[in-house]
Amino acid sequence: MEPDAATRRFRLWLRGLRSARWSDDPAQLVTLVGRFGAHMEAYCAARAELDPVLALSAPWASAAERAAASWLAGWRPTTLVHLLYTESGRRLEAQLPDLLLGVRPGNNLGDLGPALLAWVDALHRRAVAEEDALSGEMARVQEGHGGVVTAGMALDAGALVARVGAVLRGADALRLRTMRQAVEILRPAQAAELLIAAADLEIGFREFGLKYGSGRDG
């Protein structure tokens, strides 16, 4: 699958999630959230087949997207956790009048509770540590450490590209793992809200970049 085809599929799943965001049927939400995850897995698989240098340079993205939102050819996994906190705070603030009257919605990101927040905090700390490790590995590749230069000081381009590819695959694996773990922590309606917010953010960056930066439409 080409990245542009994956982006189109991404938008189709987004429509499905939006249509069911206030559904009272947990089974429907679980199915739609699962499809969203399957789409992300297919997208990462398509990227893994690309030349790593091409994937890292992301010629299909606008300059604005690459400058503002890119970490190792994609979004930072910790961004998903930050988004979860932001959406939770926004919804909690909107619900304050009801909460003061003793009414608890109990089925959205505004009602995470101490136990869920502890799980989210642990997820955040793991994601930060793994991001730092991958960033460090990419820095070592860029500095020429780890066997990409032969004894005669000639650059081993094949080894360099292979190591870049390994780092990018690790970054995509971390993105997928963070999303899956966040979904496992949350209730179905909460997971749907988070993935909708994440999709809106990614598509928003895309549309902003096409409008104000140089890029091609996907």
C-alpha positions, 0 to 999 in steps of 0.5 A, spaced: 500 500 500 502 506 498 502 512 503 497 516 499 492 510 499 493 509 506 492 516 508 485 515 504 483 509 508 485 513 514 480 518 513 475 513 511 476 510 518 475 517 521 468 518 518 466 511 521 469 513 528 466 520 528 459 517 526 459 512 532 463 517 537 456 517 542 454 510 540 451 506 546 453 500 543 460 498 546 461 493 541 460 497 535 466 502 538 470 496 539 470 494 532 471 501 529 477 502 534 480 496 532 479 498 525 483 504 526 488 500 529 489 495 523 489 501 518 495 504 522 498 497 522 497 497 514 500 504 514 506 502 517 507 496 513 507 500 507 512 505 510 517 499 511 517 497 504 519 504 502 527 506 501 528 509 508 532 515 506 525 517 502 521 515 508 525 520 512 525 525 507 518 525 506 517 528 500 509 527 500 509 532 506 509 540 506 515 543 509 510 546 515 509 538 516 516 536 516 518 542 520 512 542 526 510 535 526 515 530 524 519 526 529 523 520 525 518 520 519 512 521 523 509 524 530 512 523 537 508 517 541 508 522 547 504 527 543 498 522 543 499 522 551 499 529 551 493 529 547 489 525 551 491 529 557 489 535 553 482 532 551 481 530 558 482 537 561 478 540 556 472 535 557 472 536 564 472 543 564 466 543 560 463 538 565 464 542 571 457 545 571 454 538 571 459 535 576 458 541 581 450 538 581 453 531 582 452 529 575 457 524 572 457 522 565 462 517 566 463 515 559 468 520 556 475 523 557 473 528 562 472 522 567 479 518 567 479 517 575 485 516 579 487 509 577 486 510 569 491 517 570 496 512 573 496 508 567 496 513 563 502 516 567 506 510 566 505 509 559 507 516 558 514 515 562 515 509 558 514 512 551 519 518 553 524 513 555 523 509 548 523 516 544 530 518 547 533 511 546 531 512 538 533 519 538 540 517 541 540 511 536 539 516 530 544 521 532 549 515 533 547 514 525 548 521 523 555 521 527 557 515 523 558 511 529 557 503 529 560 501 523 557 505 517 565 507 516 569 502 513 577 501 516 579 505 510 574 511 512 570 510 506 562 511 507 558 504 507 552 507 504 548 500 505 550 499 512 548 507 513 541 506 510 540 499 513 541 502 520 536 508 518 531 503 516 531 500 523 531 506 527 524 508 523 521 501 523 523 502 531 519 509 531 513 506 527 513 500 532 513 505 538 507 509 535 503 503 534 505 500 541 503 507 544 496 507 541 494 500 542 496 501 550 492 507 550 486 504 547 487 498 552 487 503 558 481 507 556 474 505 555 471 504 548 468 511 548 474 514 551 478 510 546 474 513 540 474 520 542 482 520 543 483 517 536 478 522 533 482 527 536 489 524 534 486 524 527 483 531 527 490 533 529 494 529 523 489 531 518 489 538 521 497 539 520 496 536 513 491 541 511 495 547 514 501 545 510 498 544 504 495 551 505 501 555 508 507 551 506 509 547 499 507 540 499 502 536 494 495 533 496 495 526 498 
